[in-house]
């Protein structure tokens, strides 16, 4: 059997209560939890998270830094570096292995109203400080903690109907050499027409965590539904004896979140898919 652990990301059901995510993950048989830290205090309260981790015997193995505009008590959106350190502290308290940090955008977005609709235009990025932190502070911050700080690749976006990548270090070659530890998001690579297995191999053993989901023109589909051959990807990880973590990180809609039976069925099918191909 592959030594990889298969986790459920609470971000997959951000519309639901965090405790419900633990319950569903335990029922399906996941190995642990990835907590998406967001505006809800329950996603950032170590006492709350430890309570449900112990109750359901599901360790919190990964914490994801917030990208919500408002995270009460964790500073303004402009304080992205402060949010990283708060997530790192939470992970250390929970004995988590890894935190996920997005590689930073070069540009932010300004939404303006146009003819009754809205249009997103490039604007000053709130993530400029993260770029400086990766270049200058991260090489000192990583040796000071046992928690892996794993930098995640990001998707391409559409600007005026054309594909556009507004993110630093978001090509396979630059991302794959950026830091000791990396998070590989399969659907994000798909938006750039890149096979995630190619990116995994190019990273040369730096990938410690995977966000697993498929792509059909829409991001974060169920792993067995889309154009990516994620079965082959998982079998390659198993052949390498990949010992990191793999999180199911999908959108609530393909999970069928509004119907409890459909939701449970899709969660189980997704986990069974992972177990089958991991060996």
N, C-alpha and C positions, 0 to 999 in steps of 0.2 A: 504494500500500500504506500502511496505517496505520503511523505511526512507533512505536506501542506495542510493547513487548517482552513476550513471554509466558514466564513463569517457572514452574518447578515448585517447590512448597513441600515441604521435607523433612518438614514436619508432616503431610503427607498419608500418609506412610509412617513414622510415628514408631516403629512396631514393627520397622522394618528398620534395617540399618546405614546410616550417612550416606553412605559411599562407594557403596553400592548405589544410593542415590537419584541421585547424580551419573551413574552408569552408565546407568540407565534414562532419565534426562532427556536425556542425550546421544544415546542410540539413537533416541528419539522425535523429536528435533529441537527441543527447547525452546531459548529464547534465553538462559536463565540460571537461576539458583537463588535461592530465598528460603530462608534458614536459620532454622529454628525452634530457638532456643536453649533447651535443656532440661537435665535432670540428666546427660545424657551429655556427657562432656568433648569428644568429637569434634565436637559442635555449637558449641563455644565456643573451640576451639583454632585460632588463625589459621594456624599452620604447616600443620596437617592440612588445613584447608579450602583454603588456597592450593595445596597439592599437587594435590588432585583438581580444583580449578578449572582449573589449568594443564594437567593431563593430559587432561581432557575438553574443554578450550577452552570452558568454561562460567563466565562471571563470576558471582560472588556479588553480586547487585545490591541485595538487601534482607536485613536481619536483624530477626528478631522477638524482642522482649523475652520473657524467660521468664515463664510463669505456673505452672510446676510448683511444688509446695510445697517441694521440696528441690532446690537447685542447688548442689552442693558447690563451695566456693571462691568463690561469688558472693554470700555472705551469706544470712541467714535470710529467710523469706518476708516478715517484717515490713519488711525493708529493700528495698522495692519501688523507691524512688528510686535507691538504689545500683545495682540491677540495670539500670535505664535507662541510667545512665552507663557501666556496663561494656559494655552492648550498643552504645552509641554509640562507645566506644573500639574495639570489635571491627570495627564497620562502617567506621570511618575507616582502620583497618589494612588492611582488605580492599578499600578504594576502593569500597565499596558506596554507593548513592545515598540509601538510605532506611532508617530503622528504624521498626518498628511498635510503638506503645504503646497498650494498651487504655485507653479512658476508664474511670475507676475506679468500682467498685461502692460504693454507699452502705452496704451491709451485707455481711457475710461469712455463712458457713454453718456450723452446728453439726450434725453427724450423730449421731443418737441411735438406739439399738436399740429397736424396738417389735415385740413379738410375733414374734420370730424374724427380723424384717426391719429396715429402717432408715428413718428419717425425717429430712429436712433442715429445719432451723429457722433463721430469721434470727439472726445473731449479729454481734458487733463486726467491722467491716471491717478487713482488714490494708492497705487501699488508701487510707486517709484522708490519708496523707502525699502520695500522688500527686495528689490533688485540690489540696492546697496548692501543690505543685510546679507544676502546670499554671497555676494562678492567678498565682503570684508569680515562679517561677524560669524557666519555659519562655520567656517573652518576652525574657529575657536570654540563655538558653542557645542558642536557635535562631540568632541572628545570629553566634554565636561558632563555628559549625561549618558546613561545606559539606553535611553529611549532613542530609537532610530528616527531621524528627521528625514522623511522620504518625500522628495520633490516630484509632483505629479504633472505630467503632460496635459495640455489643454486643447479644446477643440478649435477648429477654424470656425469663423462666423461668416455671415453674408452681409455685405455692405453695398447698398444700392443694387442688389441682385447679383453681385459677384462675390466669389469666395475671397476671404481676407483673413490673414492670421495676425492678430494684434499683440502677440505674446512673445516675450523674450525666451530664448533657449527652447524653442518649441519645434525644432527639427530633430530628427533621430540622432544625428551626429552630435549636436551640441547638448541636447538633453542627456544622452547616454554617457557623457563624460562630465556632467555638471557637478555631481556630488557622490559621496560614498554610497548613499542609499536613495532609491527611486521608487515611486509608485507609478505603475503602468496602468493607464485607463484604456481599455480596448476600444470602446466606442469613440473616444476622443481621437485616437489614431485613425479610425475609420472615416471621420469627417475630412481627413486630409488624404484619403485614399492610400493609407499605409497599413500593411498587414501587421497586426500587433506582434506576431511571432518574429517578424523581421526586427522590430524595435526591441523586443526582449533579448534576442541574440546579440544585437548591436550594443546593448548596455553592458554586456560582459560580466554578468553576475552581480550587478548593482541593484537589480530589482529585488526588493524585499516584500513588496505588497502589490496586489493587483486589484483594480476595480473591474469586475467582470460584468459585461452586458453586451448585447448585440446591437446591430445598426441596420435599419432598412430605409434610410433617408431621414429617419428620426432617431435620435439618440436614446440610449438606455432602455433598449428592448430586452425581453427575456433572453437568456443566453442561448436557447435552442431555437430562437425565432429571429432570423435576419440573414444578412449576406455574409457575415464573418463565420469562418470555420473554427468556432471556438472549441470544438471537440479536439481537433488537431492541435490547437494551442495548448489545451490542458494536458494532452498526452505528451507533448514536448516538455512541459514543466515536470511531469511525473518522471519522464526518462532522465531528466537532469537531477532527480531527487530534490526538487525545489522544496525548501523547508520553511518558506515564508507563509504569508497569509493571503487569502483570496476572498474578497468581499463581493457578495451579490449586491450590486448598486444599480438599481433599475428605477424607472419612473413608476409612480403609483398606478398610472392608468393601465399599462400592460399587465400589471399584477391583478387587475380587477378588484381594486381596493374596496369598492362600494358593496361588494357581496362577500360575506365571510367565507362561504364554501368555495367560491371561485378563487378568492385570495389564498386560502390554505392549499388548494389544489395546485395553483401556479407556483407557490413557494416550494411545495414538495417536488414538483416536476423540475424546477430549477436546481434544487439541491441534488436530486437524483442524477441529473445530467452531469453535474460536477463530479459526483462520486464515481459515476460510470467511467468517465474519461481520465480521472486521476488514478484509476486502477483498483 
